[in-house]
Amino acid sequence: MLDPEGANFADLAAARRAGLEGIRSFLSAEVLEGELNLDGRLEIVDDEGTILANIPFSEAVKIVGR
């Protein structure tokens, strides 16, 4: 999914925090539908489209139990 509007953050750490929150929100909607796919990733890019960071969905949650 591409977010053409995006958001601006003070620094990369703030963008990562918001990215993790967004991933968790997205995954929670999947869980409500009975599915959880951790194969995705979120890219943080600058105004020119240069990739500054990648956050795999698997980094956004801690899986415990079976």
C-alpha positions as CSV (number, residue, x, y, z in Angstrom):
1,M,0.0,0.0,0.0
2,L,1.3,3.5,-0.8
3,D,0.4,6.5,1.3
4,P,0.9,9.4,-1.1
5,E,0.2,12.0,1.6
6,G,2.5,10.7,4.2
7,A,3.3,12.5,7.4
8,N,6.2,14.7,8.6
9,F,8.2,13.9,11.7
10,A,10.9,15.7,13.7
11,D,13.4,12.9,13.2
12,L,13.7,9.3,12.1
13,A,13.1,7.9,15.6
14,A,9.7,9.7,15.6
15,A,8.9,8.3,12.2
16,R,9.8,4.8,13.4
17,R,7.5,5.1,16.4
18,A,4.6,6.2,14.3
19,G,5.4,3.5,11.8
20,L,5.3,0.8,14.4
21,E,2.0,2.2,15.8
22,G,0.6,2.1,12.2
23,I,1.7,-1.5,11.6
24,R,0.2,-2.6,14.9
25,S,-3.1,-0.9,14.0
26,F,-3.1,-2.5,10.6
27,L,-2.3,-6.0,12.1
28,S,-5.0,-5.6,14.7
29,A,-7.6,-5.2,12.0
30,E,-6.3,-8.4,10.3
31,V,-6.6,-10.3,13.6
32,L,-10.2,-9.2,14.0
33,E,-10.8,-10.9,10.6
34,G,-9.1,-14.1,11.9
35,E,-5.8,-13.6,10.0
36,L,-2.3,-12.4,10.8
37,N,0.3,-11.9,8.0
38,L,3.7,-10.7,9.2
39,D,5.3,-10.8,5.8
40,G,4.8,-7.1,5.1
41,R,7.0,-4.1,5.7
42,L,6.7,-0.4,6.0
43,E,9.2,1.9,4.3
44,I,10.1,5.3,5.7
45,V,11.1,7.7,2.9
46,D,12.1,11.3,2.7
47,D,10.5,13.9,0.5
48,E,12.5,12.7,-2.5
49,G,11.4,9.1,-2.0
50,T,14.8,7.9,-0.7
51,I,14.3,5.0,1.7
52,L,15.5,5.9,5.1
53,A,14.3,2.8,7.0
54,N,12.4,-0.5,6.5
55,I,10.3,-1.9,9.3
56,P,9.3,-5.5,8.9
57,F,5.8,-6.2,10.3
58,S,7.4,-9.0,12.4
59,E,9.3,-6.3,14.3
60,A,6.1,-4.6,15.4
61,V,4.8,-7.4,17.6
62,K,6.1,-9.9,20.1
63,I,4.6,-13.4,19.6
64,V,4.2,-15.4,22.8
65,G,2.7,-18.8,23.4
66,R,1.7,-21.1,20.6
